Amino acid sequence: MSLWLILIIVGVVMLVLGVAVEAAQVLIWVGVAVIVVSLIMTLINRGKTRV
């Protein structure tokens, strides 16, 4: 499983259960940030290989 997927799933489960809501929101945002950074890195690497 991907790191971002695990972070988002754990965050959503914590939100649904109402446990540590602030920590759950942080986990979800960190998961989203990991997705965005990995997509940017993929696009940068793809651009370098074409040149």
DRENDO-1510 file (C-alpha; in Angstrom, 1 decimal, always signed):
<recs>
REC; n; res; u; v; w
REC; 1; MET; +0.0; +0.0; +0.0 .
REC; 2; SER; +1.1; +3.5; -0.7 .
REC; 3; LEU; +2.1; +5.8; +2.1 .
REC; 4; TRP; -0.4; +8.5; +1.1 .
REC; 5; LEU; -3.2; +6.0; +1.0 .
REC; 6; ILE; -2.4; +4.7; +4.5 .
REC; 7; LEU; -2.3; +8.2; +5.9 .
REC; 8; ILE; -5.6; +9.2; +4.3 .
REC; 9; ILE; -7.4; +6.0; +5.4 .
REC; 10; VAL; -6.1; +6.3; +9.0 .
REC; 11; GLY; -7.1; +10.0; +9.1 .
REC; 12; VAL; -10.6; +9.2; +7.8 .
REC; 13; VAL; -11.1; +6.4; +10.2 .
REC; 14; MET; -10.0; +8.6; +13.1 .
REC; 15; LEU; -12.4; +11.4; +11.9 .
REC; 16; VAL; -15.3; +8.9; +11.7 .
REC; 17; LEU; -14.7; +7.5; +15.1 .
REC; 18; GLY; -14.2; +11.0; +16.5 .
REC; 19; VAL; -10.8; +10.2; +18.0 .
REC; 20; ALA; -8.1; +12.9; +17.9 .
REC; 21; VAL; -9.9; +15.0; +15.2 .
REC; 22; GLU; -7.0; +17.5; +14.9 .
REC; 23; ALA; -4.5; +14.7; +14.4 .
REC; 24; ALA; -6.8; +13.0; +11.8 .
REC; 25; GLN; -7.0; +16.2; +9.8 .
REC; 26; VAL; -3.2; +16.6; +9.9 .
REC; 27; LEU; -2.9; +13.0; +8.7 .
REC; 28; ILE; -5.3; +13.7; +5.8 .
REC; 29; TRP; -3.4; +16.9; +4.8 .
REC; 30; VAL; -0.1; +15.1; +5.0 .
REC; 31; GLY; -1.4; +12.4; +2.7 .
REC; 32; VAL; -2.7; +14.9; +0.2 .
REC; 33; ALA; +0.7; +16.7; +0.3 .
REC; 34; VAL; +2.5; +13.4; -0.4 .
REC; 35; ILE; +0.2; +12.8; -3.4 .
REC; 36; VAL; +0.9; +16.3; -4.8 .
REC; 37; VAL; +4.7; +16.1; -4.3 .
REC; 38; SER; +4.9; +12.7; -5.9 .
REC; 39; LEU; +2.8; +13.8; -8.9 .
REC; 40; ILE; +5.1; +16.9; -9.3 .
REC; 41; MET; +8.2; +14.7; -9.1 .
REC; 42; THR; +6.8; +12.3; -11.7 .
REC; 43; LEU; +6.1; +15.1; -14.1 .
REC; 44; ILE; +9.6; +16.6; -13.6 .
REC; 45; ASN; +11.2; +13.2; -14.1 .
REC; 46; ARG; +9.1; +12.5; -17.2 .
REC; 47; GLY; +10.1; +15.9; -18.7 .
REC; 48; LYS; +13.8; +15.2; -18.1 .
REC; 49; THR; +13.7; +11.8; -19.8 .
REC; 50; ARG; +12.0; +13.2; -23.0 .
REC; 51; VAL; +14.8; +15.8; -23.5 .
</recs>
